[in-house]
Amino acid sequence: MKKANPNPKKERMIHIRLPEDVHKRLRVHVAEIDMTMQSWVVRMVERELNQSKGHNKQNG
């Protein structure tokens, strides 16, 4: 029997629409760097939020 993860991360799903050419470029890009679209998007969102957080501290 599979043991439950003692510290599961809750996740939410979002849906986005991308222009076909952007989707294709993203698909190629993540394949070249051996990542999934999911992991790449999460990384970019986290990066932006972390940069914004630092920016807000400087101006707030």
C-alpha positions as CSV (number, residue, x, y, z in Angstrom):
1,M,0.0,0.0,0.0
2,K,1.3,3.4,-0.9
3,K,2.0,5.7,2.0
4,A,0.4,9.2,2.0
5,N,2.8,12.1,1.8
6,P,3.0,13.6,5.3
7,N,3.4,17.1,4.0
8,P,1.3,17.3,0.8
9,K,1.4,20.6,-1.1
10,K,-2.0,21.9,-2.1
11,E,-2.1,22.9,-5.7
12,R,-4.5,25.0,-7.7
13,M,-5.1,24.7,-11.4
14,I,-5.2,27.6,-13.8
15,H,-6.0,27.6,-17.5
16,I,-4.4,30.1,-19.9
17,R,-4.8,30.7,-23.6
18,L,-1.7,31.3,-25.7
19,P,-1.4,32.2,-29.3
20,E,-0.5,29.2,-31.3
21,D,3.0,30.5,-32.2
22,V,3.8,31.2,-28.5
23,H,2.7,27.8,-27.5
24,K,4.9,26.2,-30.2
25,R,7.9,28.3,-29.1
26,L,7.3,27.4,-25.5
27,R,7.0,23.7,-26.3
28,V,10.3,23.8,-28.2
29,H,12.0,25.8,-25.5
30,V,11.1,23.5,-22.6
31,A,12.0,20.5,-24.7
32,E,15.5,22.0,-25.3
33,I,16.0,22.6,-21.6
34,D,14.5,19.2,-20.6
35,M,11.6,20.6,-18.6
36,T,7.9,20.3,-18.7
37,M,5.7,23.3,-19.5
38,Q,4.2,22.9,-16.0
39,S,7.5,23.2,-14.2
40,W,8.7,26.0,-16.4
41,V,5.6,28.1,-15.9
42,V,5.7,27.5,-12.1
43,R,9.4,28.6,-12.1
44,M,8.7,31.7,-14.1
45,V,5.7,32.7,-11.9
46,E,7.7,32.1,-8.7
47,R,10.6,34.2,-10.2
48,E,8.4,37.1,-11.1
49,L,6.6,37.0,-7.7
50,N,10.0,37.0,-5.9
51,Q,11.3,39.9,-7.9
52,S,8.1,41.8,-7.4
53,K,8.3,41.2,-3.7
54,G,11.8,42.7,-3.5
55,H,10.7,45.6,-5.7
56,N,7.7,46.3,-3.4
57,K,9.9,46.3,-0.3
58,Q,12.2,48.9,-1.9
59,N,9.3,51.2,-2.8
60,G,7.0,50.6,0.2
